Amino acid sequence: MTNWQPDLENRHNARYLAIADALEEDVSAGRLPPGTRLPTHRDLAWRLGVTVGTISRAYAEAERRGLVSGEVGRGTYVRDRGAPQAFFGLRDDTPAEVIDLTMSVAPEGLNDAALAKTLAEMAADPATGQLTAYRGAEGLARHRAAGAAWIARRGLEVEADRVAITAGGNHGILVAIAAATQPGDKVLVEPLSYPMIQPIAQMMGRRLEAVAADDAGLRPDALAAACRSGEARALYCIPTMHNPTTAIMPEARRAELAEVARAHRLSVIEDEIYAHLVPNPPTPLVSRLPELSYYLVSLSKTLGAAGLRIGYLVGPRDTREAVFGAIRASMMMASPLTADIAARWIEDGTADGLLAQMRSEMAARRRLAQEILGRWNPACPEGGLHVWLPLPGERDAEDFVGEARQRGVIVAPAPVFACGSRSPLNGIRISLGKPRERAQLETALKTLARVLSEEHRALMQAIV
């Protein structure tokens, strides 16, 4: 345990905030590296001459900022704030002998022929040169109309002038949070969520708070309780093909959550980047809560077009200027060149063909996962790009990841998705789309099965 003591000189805000601010500065400066155990509440209170309650509030504030995590009986530790980014990394230097199943992405190469054809058509079109000029943050009318048409595939009819073109889903989340909240506001999230929501919130000065969930998704009673404090301004959630658990929230639960959000005037940011892959998915939350909902889709997952960096965001009618203002401030505009590729694909049916091809390929990959990992009951519903594999309570997810890594396979453990101090579930997420070839995926899945089998045998021997 460190003898850390915050420098509170020249800090005139509330004592607990001053302590949290000092802690954040020392973490950012590297004086408190990840894993450092902080002084106990009582010890630090004695040294600073404040109450134990003040230290408890300071540590709680630091945890809300993502600086520390605390567990009863173990103490308070500095978190690795870069863990989600560092874990996934998007590196090109992964050794050839290592099979990376961390990123929930579509298989590469499925749209190669379509892209080559479209690029040739654009090269022959005299108007293409105009796509390199500055445009307004709202983008070109034709591109917005294509976005509205793509959203209509989910049964949502929206006016084209309400569609914002974003640089992919990640940028869409940032824009929605910027439009719906102010710095310092609290954003509610699922206990496990898209890992990049944490650095996005941190960068924007928003506080995250996890809301309890069950097998049907976020619990309405827990959401209502989180709203009663009056500090929550928005909810970010993935109700269709949840990341990482693959859960699909049923209609009844969506209706309940919409009523809670309406009662508390809570903005809802609905991330549906996987939904187009799901056959007959439930009705989006936005259809029940149009006055408060931000609806986001992207072509990255559904068409295997992550490099296009094109997504579509629709906010409440009265937030149009706030949405476009956030786009202007964050990147001026989404690329008209890539937005034009996306529009052409949606207009001429290429997108629908690629979507059908993606569904077919992923169905074959899910069958592989079920055949190889079936005895361990993986969650892999139709339409998913990844599998959620629960682990027995006695098996630590990060230990399992270490074992798999030694065998040449990388998977993502539950803690990298945790938005609270610890993960409420024990499991791993396995990307089915990351390997370019199915044979490579099969090899990786069989390796994971061997690790699971060896652990099961060891456990049975220990019991005997």
N, C-alpha and C positions, 0 to 999 in steps of 0.2 A: 504494500500500500504506500502510495506517495505521500510526502509531507506537503503537498500542494497547498498554497494559501493565496487567494486572489488579491490582486492589487486594487484596492477600492478607492485609492486617492483620486480626487477630482471626479468622482462619480456621484451625481446628485439625484439620481432617480431612486425609486424604491429599492431597499437593500437587497431583496431577493433578485430583482432584475439586474442590479449592479453586479451581484455574484455571477449570475448567468452570463452577463456580458463579458466579464473578465474571463470566465471559463471558455467562452467562444473564442476570444482573442488568443488565449494560450493554446487552444487546440489548433486554430488556424496557423499560428506561428510555429507549430511543431514542438512547443515546449511540453505538451501533453500528448504523446503519441497514442495511436489506437491500442486498446488493451490495458491502458493504465487504470489501476484501481484507485478511485478517489477516496479521500478521508471519509470516515463515517459521519453521519449527520451530527451526532453528539460531539465528536472530536472537533469538527470544523466550527460548530457553534461555539464551543468553549474558546477556541483560539481567536475567533472574530468578535466575541462578546455579543453574540446575538442569540435568539432563541432557536431551538431545534426546529420549530415550525418554519422559521425563515429559511433554514437550509433545505428543508423538505420542499418548500415552494421553489427555491432556486434550482434544485436538482430536477424537479418536475418540469420547470420551464426549459431547462437544458435538454431534457428528454423530448419535449415537444418540438424543439428545434433540431432534433436528430443528432445531438452531440454526444449523448450518453445513453446507456441502457442500465436498468437496475433490476435485480432479482432478489426477492426476499431470501435472506440467509446467505447471500453471496456478496452483496455490495453493489456499488455503482461503478461502471466502467466506461471509459471513453470508447465511443463507437468508431469503426472505420467508415467514415462518411462517404468514401469513394468506393465502398465494397460492391454495390450493384454495377457501377460503370466498369470497375476493374475486373469484375468477374466475367462479364460478357465481352467487353473490350473491342469487339469487331476487329480482331487482329488478323493480319494476313500471314503472320509468321508461325502459326501453329504447325508443329512438326508433322510431316506427312504420315507418320505412323500413328498419330493420335486422331481419333474420331471425335469430333466436337458435336455434341447433342445439346448444347446450352441454349442457343438462340431459337425462339419459336418463329421460324421463317418458312416460306414456301420453297420447294426445290428449285434450284437454279436451272436455267436452260429451257424451260418449257415454253417461254415466249420468244425464243431466239428468232424463229422464222417470221413471226408476226412483226417483231421490231425491225428486222431487216427490210421487210416489205414497206412498212410505214415510213421508215427513214428515206427509202428510195422515192416514195411518193412526195415526201416533203422537199426533197432535194430538187425535184422537178417543178415544184410549185413556186411561182414568182413571189407569192405573198409571204413565203416562209421568212424572208429576210426581215420583215416587219416584227417578227417575234423576238428579235434581239433588242428592241427599243424599250425604254422605260414605259411602264403602264401604271395605272392606279392600283392601289392595294386591293381593290375589288376584282381585278382581273378583267379579261375580255368577256363580253356578254355570251358569246358562243361557248366558252369554256365553263361558265357558270351554268348554262343551260344543260351542258353534258353532265355536270355534277348533279343537277336536279333530277335528270333522267336516271342516273345511277342510283340515287337515293330512292327513286320511285320503285326500283326493283325490290325494295323492302316494304312496299306498300305505303310509303309516305309521300304524299303529294305536297311539294313545297315550291314556292315561287323562285324562279332563277335568281332574282335580284337579292334574295336572302341567303344565297349560297356563297360562302367564302372559300376561296381556294387556298389551301395551306400546303406547306412543304412537308407533307406526310402527317401521320398520326401524332407523332411526338410534338411537332410544332402546333398541331391543332389543339392538343391538351394545354400547351402554354398559352395560346391565344384565348381559349375559353376561360382559363383561370384568371387571366389578365382582365377579361371583360366582365367576369362575374364577381370578382373580389378586389380588395384593396390590400396593400402591404400590411402585415400583422394579422389579417383575418385567418380564421380557422377553416380548414377544408377537411371534411370527413372522407374517409376512405374505408375500403374493406380491409380486414385484418391481414390478408395476403393480397398483393396487388402488383400491377406493372411496376417493375423496379425503378424505372426512371421517373416515376411520380415524386420520389423523394428528392433527388437533386433539382428537379424543376421547382418544387415548392421552396426548397432552400434558397435557390438562386433568386426567386421572386419575393422572398420574405414572407411566405405564407406558412402557417403552422398546420401540420397534419395530425389528425386524431383518428385512430382506428375504431370502427363500430363493430360490435359483435355480430357474427353470422352463424348460420347453421347450414344444413344440406340444401335448403331452398334459397340461400343467399342471405343478404343483409336482413337482420331481424327488425321489423317495424318498431317494436317496443324499445330496442336499443337505439334506433335512429331518433325516436322521439325524445328519449332521455338525453341524448347528446345535443339535441336542439334546444332543450329547455334552459340551458345555461345562457342562451342568447348570443353566444360568441360564434357559432357556426354560420357560415355564409354560403357554403356550397358543398355538394357531395360529388365525388368522382367515383364512378363505378363501371364495371364491365359485366352487365347482366347476361349477355349472350356469349357462351363459350368463354367462361371466366379464365383469366390468366392469373395463377397457374393451374387451378383445380379442374378446369373444363366444365364446371357446373353451368347449367342453363336455368335461369330463374323462371319459375312457372308464372302463368298469367295472374293467378290470385295474389301472389306475393308482390308482383309489380303494381297491382292496383292498390294494395295496402301502402306500399312505399310512396306512391304518388300522392295519396291522401295525407300522409305525414308531412311530406315536403310542402304541399300546398298549405297546410295548416300553419306551418312555421316559416313560410315564404323562403324556403331553402332552394337555391339554384341547384340543378342536377346536370352534371356533365356526363353524358352517356357515351361510352366508348364502344363502338360496334365494329371494330376493325375486322373481326372474324365472321360477323353475322351473315354476309353474303354466301359463305361456304356452307352454312347450316341449312338443311332441308326443313322447310316449314317452321322457322323459328317463331317464338312468341312475339306479340306486338311490342314494338319499342316503347320504352317509358315515355318518350317525348310525345307520343300520340295521346297520352293521358294527361300530360302536363306541359302543353305547348308554351304557356306563358312564363315558364321557369326553366325550361330545358335547353341544353346545348347538345346537339346530336353530331357525332363525329364518325366518319368512315374514311377508309384509306384504301389505296390500290396495292399497298406493299404486300399484305398477306394474301389477299384474295386472287391477285393476278400474278404474283411472283415478281412484282415491279417495284421493289424497294428503292432501286436507284433512280426511279422517276421522281421520288419525293413529292407525290401528289396525294392530297387528301381533301375532303370536303366537310365543311362545318356549317351547321345551321343553328343560330341562336334565336332567342325570343325576338319578336318583331321590334321591340323598343331598344334592342341592344345592337342593332345593325352598325351604327357608327362606332360603338365601342369595340366591336369585333374587328372592323376594318382598320380602326386606329391601332389596335394591338398588332395586326399584321404589318402595318406601315412602320411601327416603332421597332419591331423585332427583326424584319428582313426586307422592308420596303414592298416586296411583292413576291409571290411564288413565281417560279420560272415559267414564262409564257411558252417557251419551247417544249418543256416536258408536259405542261398542261395541254398543249395542242396534241401531243401524242396520245395522251389519255382521252381527250375529246374525240379524236378520230376513232379510237378503239371502241368507245361507247356508241358512237354514231353508226358505225358500219357493221356492228355485230361482233367484231373481233373480241371485245371484252367478254361477251357471253360465251363465245367459244373457248376462250382461255379459262374462264371460270369452270366450265364443264370439264375441261381437261384437268384442271387442278383438283376438282372433286374426285375424278376417277383415279388419279395418281395417289391422292391421299387415302382413298378407300383401300387401295392395295397395300399401302404402308401400314394402315391401322390393322388390317388382317394379319400382317406380319407380327405386329406388336401383340395382338391378342393370342396368336399361336405360340409365341415364344415366352411371353410374360403372363399368360392367362391365369396360371395357378396363383399368382399374387394379386389378382383382381385390379388391374390397372383401369383407370377411368379414361376412356378414349371414345367419346360419343362421335357420331357421324358429323363430319364437318370440321373436326379439330386438326390443328397442325402439330399439336403436342399431346403427350400423355401425362397424366398425373398418377404417380405410383405411391400409394400410402406405404409407409414402413411401420413395422411393429413398434410398439411403444418403447421397447428396450433398445432399439437400434437408432443411434444418432445419425441424422441425415448427412451431416458434414463428414462424419467418419466414413459413411458409405461412399460419399463422393471421393474421398481420399483413396479408398480401396479401388474404386472403378478407375480413377486416374492412373493408378499404378499399373492397371491392365490396359491402358491406352484409350480409355473412353471418358469423356468429360460430360457430366450432367449437372443440373442446377438444383441445389438443395433448398428446402423451404425457407431457411432464414434470409436468403437474399431477396425474398418477396415480402418479408414481414414489415409491416408499418408500425408495429408496436415494439415494446422492449424485447419481446421474444415471439417466435412463431407459434400460433395456436394449433398448427397441424404438423405432423411429422411425415415428410415425404419428399419426393424428388420430381422435378419436371423433366421430361425427356422429349426433345424435339424430334419429330419424325421427318421433318422437311429439310433439315440442315444438310445431311449427306446428299451429294449430287446423284449418286447411284443407289438403287435399292439394295444391291448386294452389300455395299458398305454399311448401310443401316442394319441389315440382317446380322452382319458380323458383330456390330456394336451391341445389338439387343441380346445376342447369345452370350456375349461377355458379361453383360449385366445379369443375365439369368444365372450364370455360373457363380457370380459373387453372391447372389441371393440364396442359391442352393447351398453353398458352402457355409454361409451364416446360419441357415436353417439347421443343417446337420450339427453344427457346433452347438447350437442352442439345445437341440434334442439330447445330445450327449451330456450337456451340463445338467439337464433336468434328470436324466437317468442316474 
